[in-house]
Amino acid sequence: MHLLAAPSCWIIELRDHSRVLVWADSVEGLSGSEDTRDYRFSNLMDIAPENQADFCIEGRTPDNPRKVVVTVAIFPRAAVLTVRTP
């Protein structure tokens, strides 16, 4: 198992002013003020099919069963003040 893209560090500040660092190469929910989705952080990974049940797989490549998109964190939009990179 290994990452297929270099992840970025994301700083998530929650409404209670706590901060969480997440390392991910993609994030949903940042496409503008009209975006109402929860924040979902993911990594593209190479994982053997027999080990994939241990992960939250949100996408697969049709030509390579080892290449999957793994969710690493989800934050409800209502719980988040800011999402940024350092």
mmCIF file as gemmi writes it, N, C-alpha and C atoms, coordinates in Angstrom:
data_model
loop_
_atom_site.group_PDB
_atom_site.id
_atom_site.type_symbol
_atom_site.label_atom_id
_atom_site.label_alt_id
_atom_site.label_comp_id
_atom_site.label_asym_id
_atom_site.label_entity_id
_atom_site.label_seq_id
_atom_site.pdbx_PDB_ins_code
_atom_site.Cartn_x
_atom_site.Cartn_y
_atom_site.Cartn_z
_atom_site.occupancy
_atom_site.B_iso_or_equiv
_atom_site.pdbx_formal_charge
_atom_site.auth_seq_id
_atom_site.auth_asym_id
_atom_site.pdbx_PDB_model_num
ATOM 1 N N . MET Axp A 1 ? 0.846 -1.167 0 1 0 ? 1 A 1
ATOM 2 C CA . MET Axp A 1 ? 0 0 0 1 0 ? 1 A 1
ATOM 3 C C . MET Axp A 1 ? 0.895 1.235 0 1 0 ? 1 A 1
ATOM 4 N N . HIS Axp A 2 ? 0.577 2.185 -0.884 1 0 ? 2 A 1
ATOM 5 C CA . HIS Axp A 2 ? 1.299 3.46 -0.87 1 0 ? 2 A 1
ATOM 6 C C . HIS Axp A 2 ? 0.494 4.535 -1.593 1 0 ? 2 A 1
ATOM 7 N N . LEU Axp A 3 ? 0.845 5.784 -1.287 1 0 ? 3 A 1
ATOM 8 C CA . LEU Axp A 3 ? 0.201 6.931 -1.928 1 0 ? 3 A 1
ATOM 9 C C . LEU Axp A 3 ? 0.698 7.054 -3.363 1 0 ? 3 A 1
ATOM 10 N N . LEU Axp A 4 ? -0.2 7.474 -4.258 1 0 ? 4 A 1
ATOM 11 C CA . LEU Axp A 4 ? 0.164 7.659 -5.655 1 0 ? 4 A 1
ATOM 12 C C . LEU Axp A 4 ? 0.344 9.125 -6.021 1 0 ? 4 A 1
ATOM 13 N N . ALA Axp A 5 ? 0.009 10.008 -5.107 1 0 ? 5 A 1
ATOM 14 C CA . ALA Axp A 5 ? 0.198 11.447 -5.323 1 0 ? 5 A 1
ATOM 15 C C . ALA Axp A 5 ? 0.662 12.051 -4.005 1 0 ? 5 A 1
ATOM 16 N N . ALA Axp A 6 ? 1.432 13.099 -4.093 1 0 ? 6 A 1
ATOM 17 C CA . ALA Axp A 6 ? 1.913 13.76 -2.879 1 0 ? 6 A 1
ATOM 18 C C . ALA Axp A 6 ? 0.765 14.518 -2.213 1 0 ? 6 A 1
ATOM 19 N N . PRO Axp A 7 ? 0.476 14.202 -0.954 1 0 ? 7 A 1
ATOM 20 C CA . PRO Axp A 7 ? -0.617 14.909 -0.28 1 0 ? 7 A 1
ATOM 21 C C . PRO Axp A 7 ? -0.198 16.303 0.171 1 0 ? 7 A 1
ATOM 22 N N . SER Axp A 8 ? -1.173 17.159 0.317 1 0 ? 8 A 1
ATOM 23 C CA . SER Axp A 8 ? -0.965 18.488 0.883 1 0 ? 8 A 1
ATOM 24 C C . SER Axp A 8 ? -1.452 18.485 2.319 1 0 ? 8 A 1
ATOM 25 N N . CYS Axp A 9 ? -0.929 19.408 3.097 1 0 ? 9 A 1
ATOM 26 C CA . CYS Axp A 9 ? -1.401 19.568 4.47 1 0 ? 9 A 1
ATOM 27 C C . CYS Axp A 9 ? -2.561 20.563 4.462 1 0 ? 9 A 1
ATOM 28 N N . TRP Axp A 10 ? -3.671 20.172 5.067 1 0 ? 10 A 1
ATOM 29 C CA . TRP Axp A 10 ? -4.845 21.029 5.184 1 0 ? 10 A 1
ATOM 30 C C . TRP Axp A 10 ? -5.074 21.318 6.664 1 0 ? 10 A 1
ATOM 31 N N . ILE Axp A 11 ? -5.351 22.569 6.973 1 0 ? 11 A 1
ATOM 32 C CA . ILE Axp A 11 ? -5.671 22.967 8.346 1 0 ? 11 A 1
ATOM 33 C C . ILE Axp A 11 ? -7.165 23.243 8.397 1 0 ? 11 A 1
ATOM 34 N N . ILE Axp A 12 ? -7.856 22.479 9.207 1 0 ? 12 A 1
ATOM 35 C CA . ILE Axp A 12 ? -9.303 22.645 9.361 1 0 ? 12 A 1
ATOM 36 C C . ILE Axp A 12 ? -9.541 23.256 10.732 1 0 ? 12 A 1
ATOM 37 N N . GLU Axp A 13 ? -10.119 24.452 10.755 1 0 ? 13 A 1
ATOM 38 C CA . GLU Axp A 13 ? -10.482 25.077 12.023 1 0 ? 13 A 1
ATOM 39 C C . GLU Axp A 13 ? -11.968 24.853 12.243 1 0 ? 13 A 1
ATOM 40 N N . LEU Axp A 14 ? -12.283 24.232 13.364 1 0 ? 14 A 1
ATOM 41 C CA . LEU Axp A 14 ? -13.676 23.911 13.68 1 0 ? 14 A 1
ATOM 42 C C . LEU Axp A 14 ? -14.328 25.055 14.451 1 0 ? 14 A 1
ATOM 43 N N . ARG Axp A 15 ? -15.638 25.022 14.535 1 0 ? 15 A 1
ATOM 44 C CA . ARG Axp A 15 ? -16.378 26.109 15.197 1 0 ? 15 A 1
ATOM 45 C C . ARG Axp A 15 ? -16.007 26.265 16.669 1 0 ? 15 A 1
ATOM 46 N N . ASP Axp A 16 ? -15.529 25.184 17.305 1 0 ? 16 A 1
ATOM 47 C CA . ASP Axp A 16 ? -15.097 25.299 18.701 1 0 ? 16 A 1
ATOM 48 C C . ASP Axp A 16 ? -13.653 25.807 18.795 1 0 ? 16 A 1
ATOM 49 N N . HIS Axp A 17 ? -13.092 26.224 17.648 1 0 ? 17 A 1
ATOM 50 C CA . HIS Axp A 17 ? -11.75 26.793 17.507 1 0 ? 17 A 1
ATOM 51 C C . HIS Axp A 17 ? -10.625 25.777 17.653 1 0 ? 17 A 1
ATOM 52 N N . SER Axp A 18 ? -10.962 24.492 17.69 1 0 ? 18 A 1
ATOM 53 C CA . SER Axp A 18 ? -9.903 23.486 17.627 1 0 ? 18 A 1
ATOM 54 C C . SER Axp A 18 ? -9.451 23.371 16.179 1 0 ? 18 A 1
ATOM 55 N N . ARG Axp A 19 ? -8.233 22.869 16 1 0 ? 19 A 1
ATOM 56 C CA . ARG Axp A 19 ? -7.679 22.718 14.654 1 0 ? 19 A 1
ATOM 57 C C . ARG Axp A 19 ? -7.279 21.267 14.432 1 0 ? 19 A 1
ATOM 58 N N . VAL Axp A 20 ? -7.484 20.832 13.197 1 0 ? 20 A 1
ATOM 59 C CA . VAL Axp A 20 ? -7.128 19.476 12.799 1 0 ? 20 A 1
ATOM 60 C C . VAL Axp A 20 ? -6.276 19.577 11.542 1 0 ? 20 A 1
ATOM 61 N N . LEU Axp A 21 ? -5.167 18.848 11.506 1 0 ? 21 A 1
ATOM 62 C CA . LEU Axp A 21 ? -4.35 18.754 10.304 1 0 ? 21 A 1
ATOM 63 C C . LEU Axp A 21 ? -4.714 17.477 9.57 1 0 ? 21 A 1
ATOM 64 N N . VAL Axp A 22 ? -4.937 17.596 8.266 1 0 ? 22 A 1
ATOM 65 C CA . VAL Axp A 22 ? -5.253 16.44 7.428 1 0 ? 22 A 1
ATOM 66 C C . VAL Axp A 22 ? -4.305 16.462 6.237 1 0 ? 22 A 1
ATOM 67 N N . TRP Axp A 23 ? -3.718 15.309 5.938 1 0 ? 23 A 1
ATOM 68 C CA . TRP Axp A 23 ? -2.851 15.175 4.768 1 0 ? 23 A 1
ATOM 69 C C . TRP Axp A 23 ? -3.651 14.479 3.691 1 0 ? 23 A 1
ATOM 70 N N . ALA Axp A 24 ? -3.934 15.195 2.598 1 0 ? 24 A 1
ATOM 71 C CA . ALA Axp A 24 ? -4.758 14.643 1.522 1 0 ? 24 A 1
ATOM 72 C C . ALA Axp A 24 ? -4.368 15.288 0.198 1 0 ? 24 A 1
ATOM 73 N N . ASP Axp A 25 ? -4.571 14.538 -0.885 1 0 ? 25 A 1
ATOM 74 C CA . ASP Axp A 25 ? -4.254 15.105 -2.199 1 0 ? 25 A 1
ATOM 75 C C . ASP Axp A 25 ? -5.477 15.657 -2.912 1 0 ? 25 A 1
ATOM 76 N N . SER Axp A 26 ? -6.675 15.483 -2.318 1 0 ? 26 A 1
ATOM 77 C CA . SER Axp A 26 ? -7.865 16.113 -2.897 1 0 ? 26 A 1
ATOM 78 C C . SER Axp A 26 ? -8.865 16.417 -1.786 1 0 ? 26 A 1
ATOM 79 N N . VAL Axp A 27 ? -9.694 17.419 -2.057 1 0 ? 27 A 1
ATOM 80 C CA . VAL Axp A 27 ? -10.734 17.796 -1.103 1 0 ? 27 A 1
ATOM 81 C C . VAL Axp A 27 ? -11.975 18.219 -1.877 1 0 ? 27 A 1
ATOM 82 N N . GLU Axp A 28 ? -13.134 17.796 -1.396 1 0 ? 28 A 1
ATOM 83 C CA . GLU Axp A 28 ? -14.418 18.259 -1.935 1 0 ? 28 A 1
ATOM 84 C C . GLU Axp A 28 ? -14.973 19.295 -0.972 1 0 ? 28 A 1
ATOM 85 N N . GLY Axp A 29 ? -15.788 20.185 -1.497 1 0 ? 29 A 1
ATOM 86 C CA . GLY Axp A 29 ? -16.452 21.175 -0.659 1 0 ? 29 A 1
ATOM 87 C C . GLY Axp A 29 ? -15.823 22.551 -0.685 1 0 ? 29 A 1
ATOM 88 N N . LEU Axp A 30 ? -14.818 22.759 -1.525 1 0 ? 30 A 1
ATOM 89 C CA . LEU Axp A 30 ? -14.133 24.056 -1.573 1 0 ? 30 A 1
ATOM 90 C C . LEU Axp A 30 ? -14.408 24.845 -2.845 1 0 ? 30 A 1
ATOM 91 N N . SER Axp A 31 ? -15.427 24.47 -3.603 1 0 ? 31 A 1
ATOM 92 C CA . SER Axp A 31 ? -15.585 25.081 -4.919 1 0 ? 31 A 1
ATOM 93 C C . SER Axp A 31 ? -16.326 26.416 -4.917 1 0 ? 31 A 1
ATOM 94 N N . GLY Axp A 32 ? -16.504 27.016 -3.761 1 0 ? 32 A 1
ATOM 95 C CA . GLY Axp A 32 ? -17.097 28.348 -3.732 1 0 ? 32 A 1
ATOM 96 C C . GLY Axp A 32 ? -18.247 28.462 -2.758 1 0 ? 32 A 1
ATOM 97 N N . SER Axp A 33 ? -18.795 29.658 -2.675 1 0 ? 33 A 1
ATOM 98 C CA . SER Axp A 33 ? -19.851 29.931 -1.69 1 0 ? 33 A 1
ATOM 99 C C . SER Axp A 33 ? -21.137 29.153 -1.956 1 0 ? 33 A 1
ATOM 100 N N . GLU Axp A 34 ? -21.335 28.706 -3.175 1 0 ? 34 A 1
ATOM 101 C CA . GLU Axp A 34 ? -22.533 27.927 -3.51 1 0 ? 34 A 1
ATOM 102 C C . GLU Axp A 34 ? -22.391 26.45 -3.14 1 0 ? 34 A 1
ATOM 103 N N . ASP Axp A 35 ? -21.18 26.02 -2.827 1 0 ? 35 A 1
ATOM 104 C CA . ASP Axp A 35 ? -20.913 24.619 -2.507 1 0 ? 35 A 1
ATOM 105 C C . ASP Axp A 35 ? -21.433 24.308 -1.106 1 0 ? 35 A 1
ATOM 106 N N . THR Axp A 36 ? -22.371 23.39 -0.992 1 0 ? 36 A 1
ATOM 107 C CA . THR Axp A 36 ? -22.958 23.048 0.3 1 0 ? 36 A 1
ATOM 108 C C . THR Axp A 36 ? -22.554 21.657 0.777 1 0 ? 36 A 1
ATOM 109 N N . ARG Axp A 37 ? -21.622 21.026 0.054 1 0 ? 37 A 1
ATOM 110 C CA . ARG Axp A 37 ? -21.201 19.678 0.452 1 0 ? 37 A 1
ATOM 111 C C . ARG Axp A 37 ? -20.359 19.719 1.732 1 0 ? 37 A 1
ATOM 112 N N . ASP Axp A 38 ? -20.365 18.596 2.456 1 0 ? 38 A 1
ATOM 113 C CA . ASP Axp A 38 ? -19.426 18.443 3.566 1 0 ? 38 A 1
ATOM 114 C C . ASP Axp A 38 ? -18.019 18.391 2.994 1 0 ? 38 A 1
ATOM 115 N N . TYR Axp A 39 ? -17.022 18.674 3.822 1 0 ? 39 A 1
ATOM 116 C CA . TYR Axp A 39 ? -15.633 18.62 3.388 1 0 ? 39 A 1
ATOM 117 C C . TYR Axp A 39 ? -15.157 17.166 3.446 1 0 ? 39 A 1
ATOM 118 N N . ARG Axp A 40 ? -14.724 16.637 2.303 1 0 ? 40 A 1
ATOM 119 C CA . ARG Axp A 40 ? -14.255 15.254 2.199 1 0 ? 40 A 1
ATOM 120 C C . ARG Axp A 40 ? -12.833 15.278 1.658 1 0 ? 40 A 1
ATOM 121 N N . PHE Axp A 41 ? -11.917 14.707 2.427 1 0 ? 41 A 1
ATOM 122 C CA . PHE Axp A 41 ? -10.504 14.659 2.076 1 0 ? 41 A 1
ATOM 123 C C . PHE Axp A 41 ? -10.144 13.25 1.64 1 0 ? 41 A 1
ATOM 124 N N . SER Axp A 42 ? -9.388 13.141 0.551 1 0 ? 42 A 1
ATOM 125 C CA . SER Axp A 42 ? -9.093 11.831 -0.037 1 0 ? 42 A 1
ATOM 126 C C . SER Axp A 42 ? -7.651 11.751 -0.518 1 0 ? 42 A 1
ATOM 127 N N . ASN Axp A 43 ? -7.197 10.507 -0.673 1 0 ? 43 A 1
ATOM 128 C CA . ASN Axp A 43 ? -5.89 10.224 -1.258 1 0 ? 43 A 1
ATOM 129 C C . ASN Axp A 43 ? -6.03 9.143 -2.317 1 0 ? 43 A 1
ATOM 130 N N . LEU Axp A 44 ? -5.293 9.292 -3.412 1 0 ? 44 A 1
ATOM 131 C CA . LEU Axp A 44 ? -5.193 8.257 -4.431 1 0 ? 44 A 1
ATOM 132 C C . LEU Axp A 44 ? -4.112 7.286 -3.961 1 0 ? 44 A 1
ATOM 133 N N . MET Axp A 45 ? -4.48 6.001 -3.866 1 0 ? 45 A 1
ATOM 134 C CA . MET Axp A 45 ? -3.56 5.023 -3.296 1 0 ? 45 A 1
ATOM 135 C C . MET Axp A 45 ? -3.506 3.754 -4.132 1 0 ? 45 A 1
ATOM 136 N N . ASP Axp A 46 ? -2.424 3.042 -3.96 1 0 ? 46 A 1
ATOM 137 C CA . ASP Axp A 46 ? -2.248 1.709 -4.521 1 0 ? 46 A 1
ATOM 138 C C . ASP Axp A 46 ? -2.391 0.728 -3.354 1 0 ? 46 A 1
ATOM 139 N N . ILE Axp A 47 ? -3.48 -0.049 -3.367 1 0 ? 47 A 1
ATOM 140 C CA . ILE Axp A 47 ? -3.759 -1 -2.289 1 0 ? 47 A 1
ATOM 141 C C . ILE Axp A 47 ? -4.161 -2.326 -2.922 1 0 ? 47 A 1
ATOM 142 N N . ALA Axp A 48 ? -3.56 -3.407 -2.463 1 0 ? 48 A 1
ATOM 143 C CA . ALA Axp A 48 ? -3.915 -4.734 -2.967 1 0 ? 48 A 1
ATOM 144 C C . ALA Axp A 48 ? -5.4 -4.991 -2.718 1 0 ? 48 A 1
ATOM 145 N N . PRO Axp A 49 ? -6.11 -5.577 -3.694 1 0 ? 49 A 1
ATOM 146 C CA . PRO Axp A 49 ? -7.546 -5.811 -3.54 1 0 ? 49 A 1
ATOM 147 C C . PRO Axp A 49 ? -7.926 -6.543 -2.253 1 0 ? 49 A 1
ATOM 148 N N . GLU Axp A 50 ? -7.096 -7.463 -1.806 1 0 ? 50 A 1
ATOM 149 C CA . GLU Axp A 50 ? -7.42 -8.222 -0.587 1 0 ? 50 A 1
ATOM 150 C C . GLU Axp A 50 ? -7.326 -7.37 0.682 1 0 ? 50 A 1
ATOM 151 N N . ASN Axp A 51 ? -6.722 -6.209 0.606 1 0 ? 51 A 1
ATOM 152 C CA . ASN Axp A 51 ? -6.611 -5.31 1.76 1 0 ? 51 A 1
ATOM 153 C C . ASN Axp A 51 ? -7.563 -4.122 1.699 1 0 ? 51 A 1
ATOM 154 N N . GLN Axp A 52 ? -8.308 -3.96 0.629 1 0 ? 52 A 1
ATOM 155 C CA . GLN Axp A 52 ? -9.143 -2.781 0.442 1 0 ? 52 A 1
ATOM 156 C C . GLN Axp A 52 ? -10.335 -2.714 1.39 1 0 ? 52 A 1
ATOM 157 N N . ALA Axp A 53 ? -10.749 -3.832 1.952 1 0 ? 53 A 1
ATOM 158 C CA . ALA Axp A 53 ? -11.886 -3.822 2.88 1 0 ? 53 A 1
ATOM 159 C C . ALA Axp A 53 ? -11.577 -3.029 4.148 1 0 ? 53 A 1
ATOM 160 N N . ASP Axp A 54 ? -10.312 -2.805 4.429 1 0 ? 54 A 1
ATOM 161 C CA . ASP Axp A 54 ? -9.909 -2.06 5.625 1 0 ? 54 A 1
ATOM 162 C C . ASP Axp A 54 ? -9.971 -0.546 5.436 1 0 ? 54 A 1
ATOM 163 N N . PHE Axp A 55 ? -10.363 -0.084 4.255 1 0 ? 55 A 1
ATOM 164 C CA . PHE Axp A 55 ? -10.356 1.344 3.927 1 0 ? 55 A 1
ATOM 165 C C . PHE Axp A 55 ? -11.726 1.784 3.445 1 0 ? 55 A 1
ATOM 166 N N . CYS Axp A 56 ? -11.972 3.099 3.542 1 0 ? 56 A 1
ATOM 167 C CA . CYS Axp A 56 ? -13.199 3.69 2.994 1 0 ? 56 A 1
ATOM 168 C C . CYS Axp A 56 ? -12.904 4.087 1.549 1 0 ? 56 A 1
ATOM 169 N N . ILE Axp A 57 ? -13.233 3.191 0.619 1 0 ? 57 A 1
ATOM 170 C CA . ILE Axp A 57 ? -12.952 3.4 -0.799 1 0 ? 57 A 1
ATOM 171 C C . ILE Axp A 57 ? -14.106 4.186 -1.415 1 0 ? 57 A 1
ATOM 172 N N . GLU Axp A 58 ? -13.803 5.332 -2.025 1 0 ? 58 A 1
ATOM 173 C CA . GLU Axp A 58 ? -14.852 6.131 -2.661 1 0 ? 58 A 1
ATOM 174 C C . GLU Axp A 58 ? -14.776 6.105 -4.183 1 0 ? 58 A 1
ATOM 175 N N . GLY Axp A 59 ? -13.707 5.541 -4.729 1 0 ? 59 A 1
ATOM 176 C CA . GLY Axp A 59 ? -13.585 5.469 -6.181 1 0 ? 59 A 1
ATOM 177 C C . GLY Axp A 59 ? -12.531 4.457 -6.578 1 0 ? 59 A 1
ATOM 178 N N . ARG Axp A 60 ? -12.673 3.941 -7.801 1 0 ? 60 A 1
ATOM 179 C CA . ARG Axp A 60 ? -11.739 2.955 -8.331 1 0 ? 60 A 1
ATOM 180 C C . ARG Axp A 60 ? -11.433 3.301 -9.776 1 0 ? 60 A 1
ATOM 181 N N . THR Axp A 61 ? -10.264 2.893 -10.228 1 0 ? 61 A 1
ATOM 182 C CA . THR Axp A 61 ? -9.95 3.051 -11.641 1 0 ? 61 A 1
ATOM 183 C C . THR Axp A 61 ? -10.343 1.759 -12.354 1 0 ? 61 A 1
ATOM 184 N N . PRO Axp A 62 ? -10.992 1.857 -13.505 1 0 ? 62 A 1
ATOM 185 C CA . PRO Axp A 62 ? -11.456 0.655 -14.187 1 0 ? 62 A 1
ATOM 186 C C . PRO Axp A 62 ? -10.332 -0.216 -14.747 1 0 ? 62 A 1
ATOM 187 N N . ASP Axp A 63 ? -9.186 0.377 -15.05 1 0 ? 63 A 1
ATOM 188 C CA . ASP Axp A 63 ? -8.109 -0.387 -15.675 1 0 ? 63 A 1
ATOM 189 C C . ASP Axp A 63 ? -7.095 -0.956 -14.687 1 0 ? 63 A 1
ATOM 190 N N . ASN Axp A 64 ? -7.185 -0.583 -13.397 1 0 ? 64 A 1
ATOM 191 C CA . ASN Axp A 64 ? -6.227 -1.069 -12.408 1 0 ? 64 A 1
ATOM 192 C C . ASN Axp A 64 ? -6.952 -1.258 -11.073 1 0 ? 64 A 1
ATOM 193 N N . PRO Axp A 65 ? -7.27 -2.496 -10.67 1 0 ? 65 A 1
ATOM 194 C CA . PRO Axp A 65 ? -8.031 -2.721 -9.441 1 0 ? 65 A 1
ATOM 195 C C . PRO Axp A 65 ? -7.287 -2.333 -8.167 1 0 ? 65 A 1
ATOM 196 N N . ARG Axp A 66 ? -5.989 -2.094 -8.257 1 0 ? 66 A 1
ATOM 197 C CA . ARG Axp A 66 ? -5.213 -1.679 -7.081 1 0 ? 66 A 1
ATOM 198 C C . ARG Axp A 66 ? -5.29 -0.175 -6.836 1 0 ? 66 A 1
ATOM 199 N N . LYS Axp A 67 ? -5.628 0.605 -7.851 1 0 ? 67 A 1
ATOM 200 C CA . LYS Axp A 67 ? -5.616 2.07 -7.785 1 0 ? 67 A 1
ATOM 201 C C . LYS Axp A 67 ? -6.991 2.557 -7.32 1 0 ? 67 A 1
ATOM 202 N N . VAL Axp A 68 ? -7.037 3.091 -6.085 1 0 ? 68 A 1
ATOM 203 C CA . VAL Axp A 68 ? -8.313 3.479 -5.474 1 0 ? 68 A 1
ATOM 204 C C . VAL Axp A 68 ? -8.205 4.86 -4.831 1 0 ? 68 A 1
ATOM 205 N N . VAL Axp A 69 ? -9.348 5.507 -4.678 1 0 ? 69 A 1
ATOM 206 C CA . VAL Axp A 69 ? -9.448 6.777 -3.963 1 0 ? 69 A 1
ATOM 207 C C . VAL Axp A 69 ? -9.981 6.458 -2.568 1 0 ? 69 A 1
ATOM 208 N N . VAL Axp A 70 ? -9.202 6.827 -1.546 1 0 ? 70 A 1
ATOM 209 C CA . VAL Axp A 70 ? -9.531 6.501 -0.165 1 0 ? 70 A 1
ATOM 210 C C . VAL Axp A 70 ? -9.904 7.773 0.592 1 0 ? 70 A 1
ATOM 211 N N . THR Axp A 71 ? -11.059 7.76 1.242 1 0 ? 71 A 1
ATOM 212 C CA . THR Axp A 71 ? -11.459 8.875 2.099 1 0 ? 71 A 1
ATOM 213 C C . THR Axp A 71 ? -10.646 8.817 3.381 1 0 ? 71 A 1
ATOM 214 N N . VAL Axp A 72 ? -10.011 9.938 3.729 1 0 ? 72 A 1
ATOM 215 C CA . VAL Axp A 72 ? -9.23 9.976 4.962 1 0 ? 72 A 1
ATOM 216 C C . VAL Axp A 72 ? -9.91 10.79 6.06 1 0 ? 72 A 1
ATOM 217 N N . ALA Axp A 73 ? -10.821 11.694 5.688 1 0 ? 73 A 1
ATOM 218 C CA . ALA Axp A 73 ? -11.545 12.478 6.695 1 0 ? 73 A 1
ATOM 219 C C . ALA Axp A 73 ? -12.755 13.14 6.058 1 0 ? 73 A 1
ATOM 220 N N . ILE Axp A 74 ? -13.816 13.27 6.844 1 0 ? 74 A 1
ATOM 221 C CA . ILE Axp A 74 ? -15.014 14.011 6.433 1 0 ? 74 A 1
ATOM 222 C C . ILE Axp A 74 ? -15.398 14.919 7.605 1 0 ? 74 A 1
ATOM 223 N N . PHE Axp A 75 ? -15.638 16.191 7.296 1 0 ? 75 A 1
ATOM 224 C CA . PHE Axp A 75 ? -16.082 17.146 8.3 1 0 ? 75 A 1
ATOM 225 C C . PHE Axp A 75 ? -17.414 17.735 7.849 1 0 ? 75 A 1
ATOM 226 N N . PRO Axp A 76 ? -18.441 17.701 8.695 1 0 ? 76 A 1
ATOM 227 C CA . PRO Axp A 76 ? -19.7 18.348 8.333 1 0 ? 76 A 1
ATOM 228 C C . PRO Axp A 76 ? -19.475 19.845 8.129 1 0 ? 76 A 1
ATOM 229 N N . ARG Axp A 77 ? -20.039 20.372 7.065 1 0 ? 77 A 1
ATOM 230 C CA . ARG Axp A 77 ? -19.857 21.792 6.739 1 0 ? 77 A 1
ATOM 231 C C . ARG Axp A 77 ? -20.231 22.684 7.923 1 0 ? 77 A 1
ATOM 232 N N . ALA Axp A 78 ? -21.282 22.348 8.648 1 0 ? 78 A 1
ATOM 233 C CA . ALA Axp A 78 ? -21.748 23.173 9.759 1 0 ? 78 A 1
ATOM 234 C C . ALA Axp A 78 ? -20.744 23.213 10.908 1 0 ? 78 A 1
ATOM 235 N N . ALA Axp A 79 ? -19.802 22.271 10.972 1 0 ? 79 A 1
ATOM 236 C CA . ALA Axp A 79 ? -18.839 22.211 12.075 1 0 ? 79 A 1
ATOM 237 C C . ALA Axp A 79 ? -17.55 22.964 11.766 1 0 ? 79 A 1
ATOM 238 N N . VAL Axp A 80 ? -17.405 23.472 10.525 1 0 ? 80 A 1
ATOM 239 C CA . VAL Axp A 80 ? -16.124 24.022 10.076 1 0 ? 80 A 1
ATOM 240 C C . VAL Axp A 80 ? -16.192 25.545 9.925 1 0 ? 80 A 1
ATOM 241 N N . LEU Axp A 81 ? -15.155 26.219 10.459 1 0 ? 81 A 1
ATOM 242 C CA . LEU Axp A 81 ? -15.01 27.662 10.23 1 0 ? 81 A 1
ATOM 243 C C . LEU Axp A 81 ? -14.198 27.922 8.983 1 0 ? 81 A 1
ATOM 244 N N . THR Axp A 82 ? -13.007 27.304 8.887 1 0 ? 82 A 1
ATOM 245 C CA . THR Axp A 82 ? -12.136 27.523 7.739 1 0 ? 82 A 1
ATOM 246 C C . THR Axp A 82 ? -11.412 26.239 7.352 1 0 ? 82 A 1
ATOM 247 N N . VAL Axp A 83 ? -11.049 26.18 6.071 1 0 ? 83 A 1
ATOM 248 C CA . VAL Axp A 83 ? -10.184 25.133 5.529 1 0 ? 83 A 1
ATOM 249 C C . VAL Axp A 83 ? -9.117 25.851 4.717 1 0 ? 83 A 1
ATOM 250 N N . ARG Axp A 84 ? -7.849 25.568 5.046 1 0 ? 84 A 1
ATOM 251 C CA . ARG Axp A 84 ? -6.766 26.245 4.325 1 0 ? 84 A 1
ATOM 252 C C . ARG Axp A 84 ? -5.522 25.372 4.323 1 0 ? 84 A 1
ATOM 253 N N . THR Axp A 85 ? -4.586 25.744 3.499 1 0 ? 85 A 1
ATOM 254 C CA . THR Axp A 85 ? -3.269 25.129 3.518 1 0 ? 85 A 1
ATOM 255 C C . THR Axp A 85 ? -2.307 26.125 4.163 1 0 ? 85 A 1
ATOM 256 N N . PRO Axp A 86 ? -1.243 25.617 4.784 1 0 ? 86 A 1
ATOM 257 C CA . PRO Axp A 86 ? -0.307 26.544 5.455 1 0 ? 86 A 1
ATOM 258 C C . PRO Axp A 86 ? 0.42 27.442 4.466 1 0 ? 86 A 1
